[in-house]
């Protein structure tokens, strides 16, 4: 795909900055030079810690450059082209030919609101398969819009059996079934394909909604082939972009549900009836206005998607994440520790949550990791947050030969040793194959 409009704008940005710097007062010029120096220092892995949490993630230099373009009108032809490409490339990411992406300024959580507000009417039944903190949050969001929610919970570190899901689907009719493809709180992988097959068998009119915020562009997902109706995701995780874009991809079946609502959509900003003409217009390379898009972040997403898809497509991206995940899980085992996910079958490839020894708490470990150049995340499960930590290994951390995984594993093994946990000398120090 062609991203020349973005690159042209970046070139113009450099020229404009050069011209502007020659007219600044001495104090402004000094401040600009200081800012530039800080930026250069921060770009070195030796000068700043790597952000290896389950999102936001590390980004490529070209994505960062795309995000730093000058003020640009949302009517500018360069932006219109970039936005249209983003919509098209997102279909390739989730493997659909006909579904409609919605690309709206906001966080991943805004995707919950979009889905609930547009597809659920008060009193309708929703089945939420909850594997942790974010499954519970999605259930709360559905209830906020009037849904009658049934929570099918799994024990921490596990997911629901397909037998349990089948029983629930046969017990009553649901408007929606939600699956967290990766619950970021536990690193558990939901069985999207298995759940979609059960819905097709027992309740084909039910919509399959996938919370893919920590999964999309890392975990395998085949939207059309599996029969998914909605994928909710965000820019700051495996899509490899700064935070700020809520991405939702909706099937034509889901859009038909929207069109046949008996009651108005109980929202203004997230009403798909307002956004659908905008998305279609930009894809047709024409401007239509409802609310101002996040121009620079869309430039960055355009660049990230192009980089992702130009290196063998999504199959290569999935394989790279799987290889990197296997390396991380092997290192965890060599440390004598266990993942929160109870088995490889239920383990995410985008991230890993690790139980700590009884003698170590997350608050002990995380500062020692940061001192070694790695920012990791603590736990967030209620009552157990201190007992585990979480590592993100998605996006360019998994797909590019940058050494981030080696740095992360070496830092983790040394930090654990400093906390008093014995680690074998060779643990976590080999280089994984890359994309």
C-alpha positions as CSV (number, residue, x, y, z in Angstrom):
1,X,0.0,0.0,0.0
2,X,1.2,3.6,-0.7
3,X,1.9,5.8,2.3
4,X,3.7,8.5,0.3
5,X,1.2,11.2,1.5
6,X,2.4,10.6,5.1
7,X,6.1,10.6,4.1
8,X,5.7,13.8,2.1
9,X,4.1,15.5,5.0
10,X,7.0,14.4,7.3
11,X,9.4,15.9,4.8
12,X,7.5,19.1,4.7
13,X,7.5,19.1,8.5
14,X,11.3,19.0,8.6
15,X,11.6,21.9,6.1
16,X,9.0,24.0,8.1
17,X,10.8,23.3,11.4
18,X,14.1,24.4,9.9
19,X,12.6,27.7,8.6
20,X,10.8,28.4,11.8
21,X,14.0,27.8,13.9
22,X,15.8,30.6,12.0
23,X,13.2,33.2,13.1
24,X,13.0,32.3,16.8
25,X,14.3,34.5,19.5
26,X,17.5,33.3,21.3
27,X,15.5,32.0,24.3
28,X,13.1,30.0,22.1
29,X,15.9,28.6,20.0
30,X,17.7,27.5,23.2
31,X,14.5,25.8,24.5
32,X,14.0,24.1,21.1
33,X,17.6,22.9,21.0
34,X,17.2,21.5,24.6
35,X,14.0,19.7,23.7
36,X,15.7,18.2,20.6
37,X,18.7,17.1,22.8
38,X,16.4,15.5,25.3
39,X,14.5,13.7,22.5
40,X,17.8,12.3,21.1
41,X,18.9,11.1,24.5
42,X,15.5,9.5,25.2
43,X,15.7,7.6,21.9
44,X,18.7,5.6,23.3
45,X,17.8,2.4,25.1
46,X,20.7,3.2,27.5
47,X,19.1,6.6,28.4
48,X,15.5,5.6,29.0
49,X,13.7,2.4,30.2
50,X,11.9,0.3,27.6
51,X,8.1,0.3,28.1
52,X,7.4,-3.5,28.1
53,X,4.0,-3.5,29.8
54,X,0.9,-4.9,28.1
55,X,0.4,-1.5,26.4
56,X,1.2,1.2,25.6
57,X,4.0,-0.5,23.7
58,X,7.3,0.5,22.1
59,X,7.0,2.1,18.7
60,X,9.2,2.3,15.6
61,X,11.1,5.5,14.9
62,X,9.0,6.0,11.7
63,X,5.8,5.8,13.7
64,X,7.1,8.3,16.1
65,X,8.0,10.6,13.2
66,X,4.6,10.2,11.7
67,X,3.1,11.2,15.0
68,X,5.1,14.4,15.2
69,X,3.9,16.0,12.0
70,X,2.8,19.7,12.2
71,X,-0.8,20.8,12.6
72,X,-2.8,19.4,9.6
73,X,-6.4,20.0,8.7
74,X,-8.6,16.9,8.7
75,X,-9.6,18.1,5.2
76,X,-6.0,18.0,3.9
77,X,-5.8,15.6,0.9
78,X,-2.7,14.0,2.6
79,X,-4.7,13.2,5.7
80,X,-7.8,12.0,3.7
81,X,-5.6,9.5,1.8
82,X,-3.9,8.3,5.1
83,X,-7.3,7.9,6.8
84,X,-8.7,6.0,3.9
85,X,-5.7,3.6,3.9
86,X,-6.1,3.0,7.6
87,X,-9.7,1.9,7.2
88,X,-8.7,-0.5,4.4
89,X,-5.7,-1.9,6.2
90,X,-7.6,-2.6,9.4
91,X,-9.8,-5.0,7.4
92,X,-6.7,-6.9,6.5
93,X,-5.5,-7.0,10.1
94,X,-8.7,-8.7,11.3
95,X,-9.1,-10.7,8.2
96,X,-12.4,-9.4,6.8
97,X,-13.6,-8.4,3.4
98,X,-16.9,-6.7,4.3
99,X,-16.9,-5.6,7.9
100,X,-16.9,-1.9,8.7
101,X,-14.1,-0.3,10.8
102,X,-14.9,2.6,13.0
103,X,-11.8,4.7,13.8
104,X,-12.6,7.2,16.5
105,X,-10.6,9.3,19.0
106,X,-10.6,7.6,22.3
107,X,-9.3,4.7,24.3
108,X,-10.0,1.0,24.0
109,X,-12.6,1.3,26.6
110,X,-14.6,3.6,24.3
111,X,-15.0,0.5,22.1
112,X,-17.0,-1.1,24.9
113,X,-19.3,2.0,25.0
114,X,-19.7,2.0,21.2
115,X,-20.7,-1.7,21.1
116,X,-23.1,-1.5,24.0
117,X,-24.7,1.8,23.0
118,X,-25.3,0.8,19.3
119,X,-26.1,-2.9,19.6
120,X,-27.9,-3.4,22.9
121,X,-31.4,-2.1,23.9
122,X,-32.6,-2.0,27.5
123,X,-33.5,-5.4,28.9
124,X,-31.8,-7.5,26.2
125,X,-29.7,-10.4,27.4
126,X,-25.9,-10.3,27.1
127,X,-23.6,-13.2,28.1
128,X,-20.1,-12.0,29.2
129,X,-17.3,-14.6,29.4
130,X,-15.2,-13.0,32.1
131,X,-11.6,-14.1,32.6
132,X,-10.5,-11.2,34.8
133,X,-10.6,-7.5,35.4
134,X,-11.5,-6.5,31.9
135,X,-14.2,-9.0,31.4
136,X,-15.8,-7.6,34.5
137,X,-15.4,-4.1,33.2
138,X,-17.1,-5.0,29.9
139,X,-20.0,-6.5,31.8
140,X,-20.4,-3.3,33.9
141,X,-20.4,-1.3,30.6
142,X,-23.1,-3.4,29.1
143,X,-25.2,-3.0,32.3
144,X,-24.8,0.8,32.1
145,X,-26.6,0.7,28.8
146,X,-29.5,-1.4,30.2
147,X,-28.4,-4.9,29.2
148,X,-29.4,-7.9,31.4
149,X,-26.0,-9.3,31.8
150,X,-25.1,-12.9,32.7
151,X,-21.5,-13.3,33.8
152,X,-19.9,-16.7,33.2
153,X,-16.7,-16.4,35.2
154,X,-13.6,-18.5,35.1
155,X,-11.1,-19.1,37.9
156,X,-8.1,-16.7,37.8
157,X,-5.7,-18.0,35.1
158,X,-8.3,-20.1,33.3
159,X,-11.1,-19.7,30.8
160,X,-14.5,-21.2,30.5
161,X,-14.9,-24.7,29.0
162,X,-16.8,-24.9,25.8
163,X,-19.2,-27.2,27.6
164,X,-20.0,-24.4,30.0
165,X,-20.5,-21.9,27.2
166,X,-22.8,-24.4,25.3
167,X,-24.9,-24.9,28.4
168,X,-25.3,-21.1,28.9
169,X,-26.2,-20.6,25.2
170,X,-29.0,-23.2,25.5
171,X,-30.3,-21.8,28.8
172,X,-31.6,-18.6,27.3
173,X,-31.4,-16.4,24.2
174,X,-28.7,-13.7,24.1
175,X,-28.4,-10.7,22.0
176,X,-24.6,-10.7,22.4
177,X,-21.9,-13.0,23.7
178,X,-18.6,-11.3,24.6
179,X,-15.2,-12.9,24.6
180,X,-12.0,-11.2,25.9
181,X,-9.5,-12.6,23.5
182,X,-6.8,-11.6,26.0
183,X,-7.7,-10.4,29.4
184,X,-4.8,-8.1,30.2
185,X,-5.1,-8.7,33.9
186,X,-4.3,-12.4,33.7
187,X,-2.7,-13.1,30.3
188,X,-5.5,-15.6,29.6
189,X,-6.4,-16.3,25.9
190,X,-10.1,-16.6,25.2
191,X,-11.2,-19.3,22.7
192,X,-12.8,-17.0,20.1
193,X,-13.1,-19.6,17.4
194,X,-14.6,-22.2,19.7
195,X,-17.2,-19.8,21.1
196,X,-18.1,-18.5,17.7
197,X,-18.7,-22.1,16.5
198,X,-21.0,-22.7,19.5
199,X,-22.9,-19.6,18.8
200,X,-23.4,-20.6,15.2
201,X,-24.7,-24.0,16.3
202,X,-27.0,-23.1,19.2
203,X,-27.9,-19.4,18.7
204,X,-27.0,-18.1,15.2
205,X,-28.8,-14.9,15.7
206,X,-26.6,-13.9,18.6
207,X,-23.7,-11.4,17.9
208,X,-20.2,-12.5,18.8
209,X,-18.3,-9.6,20.3
210,X,-14.5,-9.9,20.8
211,X,-12.6,-7.6,23.2
212,X,-9.4,-7.6,21.3
213,X,-7.7,-4.6,22.9
214,X,-4.7,-6.6,24.0
215,X,-5.0,-9.2,21.2
216,X,-5.6,-7.6,17.8
217,X,-2.5,-7.8,15.5
218,X,-0.9,-10.3,17.9
219,X,-3.3,-13.2,18.5
220,X,-4.7,-15.1,15.5
221,X,-8.1,-13.9,14.5
222,X,-10.0,-14.6,11.3
223,X,-13.1,-12.4,11.4
224,X,-15.0,-13.7,8.4
225,X,-13.9,-17.3,8.6
226,X,-14.7,-17.6,12.3
227,X,-18.0,-15.7,12.2
228,X,-17.1,-12.8,14.4
229,X,-19.4,-9.8,14.5
230,X,-17.5,-7.1,16.4
231,X,-13.8,-6.7,17.3
232,X,-12.9,-4.0,19.8
233,X,-9.3,-2.8,19.9
234,X,-7.1,0.3,20.3
235,X,-4.1,1.9,18.8
236,X,-1.6,1.5,21.7
237,X,-1.1,-2.2,21.9
238,X,-0.1,-4.6,19.1
239,X,-1.2,-2.1,16.5
240,X,2.0,-0.3,17.5
241,X,0.9,3.3,17.7
242,X,0.5,5.9,20.5
243,X,-2.7,5.8,22.6
244,X,-5.7,7.8,21.4
245,X,-7.6,5.7,18.8
246,X,-10.6,3.5,19.6
247,X,-10.9,0.9,16.8
248,X,-14.1,-1.1,16.4
249,X,-14.8,-3.4,13.4
250,X,-18.4,-4.4,12.9
251,X,-19.9,-7.0,10.6
252,X,-22.7,-6.3,8.2
253,X,-24.9,-8.4,10.5
254,X,-24.1,-6.1,13.4
255,X,-24.9,-3.1,11.3
256,X,-28.2,-4.7,10.4
257,X,-28.9,-5.0,14.1
258,X,-28.2,-1.3,14.5
259,X,-30.5,-0.4,11.6
260,X,-33.4,-2.4,13.1
261,X,-33.3,-0.9,16.6
262,X,-36.6,-0.2,18.2
263,X,-35.2,2.6,20.3
264,X,-32.8,5.4,19.5
265,X,-29.1,4.9,20.2
266,X,-28.7,6.4,23.7
267,X,-25.5,8.3,22.9
268,X,-24.3,11.2,20.8
269,X,-20.5,11.0,20.2
270,X,-20.4,7.2,19.8
271,X,-23.5,6.8,17.7
272,X,-22.5,4.7,14.7
273,X,-25.3,6.3,12.6
274,X,-23.3,9.5,12.8
275,X,-19.9,7.9,12.2
276,X,-20.8,5.5,9.4
277,X,-21.1,8.2,6.8
278,X,-17.7,9.6,8.0
279,X,-15.9,6.3,7.6
280,X,-17.4,5.6,4.2
281,X,-16.5,9.1,3.0
282,X,-12.9,8.9,4.1
283,X,-12.5,5.5,2.5
284,X,-13.8,7.0,-0.7
285,X,-11.1,9.7,-0.3
286,X,-13.7,12.4,0.4
287,X,-14.2,14.6,3.4
288,X,-17.2,14.5,5.6
289,X,-17.4,16.0,9.1
290,X,-19.0,15.0,12.4
291,X,-16.2,15.4,14.9
292,X,-12.5,16.2,14.5
293,X,-10.4,13.0,14.0
294,X,-7.0,12.6,15.8
295,X,-5.0,13.6,12.8
296,X,-1.4,12.9,14.0
297,X,-2.3,9.6,15.6
298,X,-4.0,8.4,12.4
299,X,-0.8,9.3,10.5
300,X,1.1,7.2,13.0
301,X,-1.4,4.3,12.7
302,X,-1.1,4.5,9.0
303,X,2.6,4.1,9.2
304,X,2.5,1.3,11.7
305,X,-0.1,-0.7,9.7
306,X,1.9,-0.3,6.6
307,X,5.0,-1.6,8.3
308,X,3.1,-4.5,9.8
309,X,1.5,-5.7,6.6
310,X,4.4,-5.1,4.2
311,X,6.5,-7.9,5.9
312,X,4.6,-11.0,4.9
313,X,1.2,-10.0,6.1
314,X,-0.7,-11.1,9.2
315,X,0.5,-14.7,9.1
316,X,4.0,-13.6,9.6
317,X,2.9,-11.2,12.3
318,X,1.1,-14.0,14.2
319,X,4.0,-16.4,13.8
320,X,6.5,-13.8,15.2
321,X,4.4,-13.2,18.2
322,X,4.0,-16.9,18.8
323,X,7.8,-17.5,18.6
324,X,8.5,-14.6,21.0
325,X,5.8,-15.7,23.4
326,X,7.3,-19.2,23.5
327,X,10.7,-17.8,24.3
328,X,9.3,-15.7,27.2
329,X,7.3,-18.6,28.6
330,X,10.4,-20.9,28.5
331,X,12.4,-18.3,30.4
332,X,9.7,-18.0,33.0
333,X,9.8,-21.8,33.5
334,X,13.6,-21.7,33.7
335,X,13.3,-19.2,36.5
336,X,11.3,-21.8,38.5
337,X,8.1,-19.6,38.2
338,X,4.6,-20.2,36.8
339,X,2.5,-18.1,34.6
340,X,-0.9,-16.9,35.8
341,X,-2.4,-18.7,32.8
342,X,-2.7,-22.3,33.9
343,X,-1.7,-24.0,30.7
344,X,-0.1,-23.2,27.3
345,X,-3.6,-23.6,25.6
346,X,-5.0,-20.7,27.6
347,X,-1.9,-18.5,27.4
348,X,-1.8,-15.3,25.4
349,X,1.1,-14.7,23.0
350,X,0.9,-10.9,23.3
351,X,1.8,-10.8,27.0
352,X,2.7,-12.9,30.0
353,X,1.6,-12.6,33.6
354,X,3.9,-14.3,36.1
355,X,3.3,-15.5,39.7
356,X,6.0,-14.3,42.1
357,X,7.6,-16.4,44.8
358,X,5.8,-16.0,48.2
359,X,8.8,-14.0,49.5
360,X,8.6,-11.4,46.7
361,X,6.0,-8.8,46.0
362,X,5.5,-6.8,42.8
363,X,6.4,-3.6,44.6
364,X,9.8,-5.2,45.4
365,X,10.5,-6.3,41.9
366,X,9.3,-3.5,39.6
367,X,11.8,-0.8,40.8
368,X,14.6,-3.2,40.3
369,X,13.4,-4.0,36.8
370,X,13.2,-0.3,36.0
371,X,16.7,0.3,37.3
372,X,17.8,-2.2,34.7
373,X,16.0,-0.4,31.9
374,X,12.7,-2.2,31.8
375,X,9.3,-0.9,32.8
376,X,7.0,-3.9,33.6
377,X,3.5,-3.9,35.1
378,X,2.2,-5.2,38.4
379,X,-0.9,-7.3,38.9
380,X,-4.4,-5.8,39.0
381,X,-6.6,-8.7,40.2
382,X,-8.3,-7.7,43.4
383,X,-6.6,-9.1,46.4
384,X,-3.8,-10.6,44.3
385,X,-2.2,-7.6,42.6
386,X,0.9,-7.8,44.7
387,X,1.5,-11.5,43.9
388,X,2.4,-11.3,40.2
389,X,3.8,-9.1,37.5
390,X,3.1,-8.7,33.8
391,X,5.3,-8.4,30.7
392,X,4.2,-7.1,27.3
393,X,5.8,-8.5,24.2
394,X,3.7,-7.4,21.3
395,X,4.2,-5.1,18.3
396,X,7.7,-4.3,17.3
397,X,9.0,-6.0,20.5
398,X,7.9,-9.3,18.9
399,X,8.3,-8.6,15.2
400,X,11.5,-6.6,14.8
401,X,15.1,-7.6,15.6
402,X,15.7,-5.0,18.2
403,X,16.8,-7.1,21.2
404,X,14.0,-5.9,23.5
405,X,13.0,-9.4,24.6
406,X,16.6,-10.2,25.5
407,X,16.9,-7.0,27.5
408,X,13.6,-7.7,29.3
409,X,14.4,-11.3,30.2
410,X,17.9,-10.5,31.4
411,X,16.6,-7.6,33.5
412,X,13.8,-9.8,35.0
413,X,16.2,-12.7,35.9
414,X,18.7,-10.3,37.5
415,X,15.9,-8.4,39.4
416,X,14.5,-11.6,40.7
417,X,18.0,-12.6,41.9
418,X,18.4,-9.3,43.6
419,X,15.1,-10.0,45.4
420,X,16.5,-13.3,46.7
421,X,15.2,-15.8,44.1
422,X,17.8,-18.1,42.6
423,X,18.0,-18.1,38.7
424,X,20.0,-20.4,36.5
425,X,22.9,-18.5,34.9
426,X,21.8,-19.0,31.3
427,X,18.1,-18.2,31.8
428,X,16.5,-15.8,29.3
429,X,19.6,-14.8,27.3
430,X,19.2,-16.2,23.8
431,X,17.9,-14.3,20.8
432,X,14.4,-15.2,19.4
433,X,13.8,-15.5,15.7
434,X,12.2,-12.4,14.3
435,X,9.8,-11.4,11.6
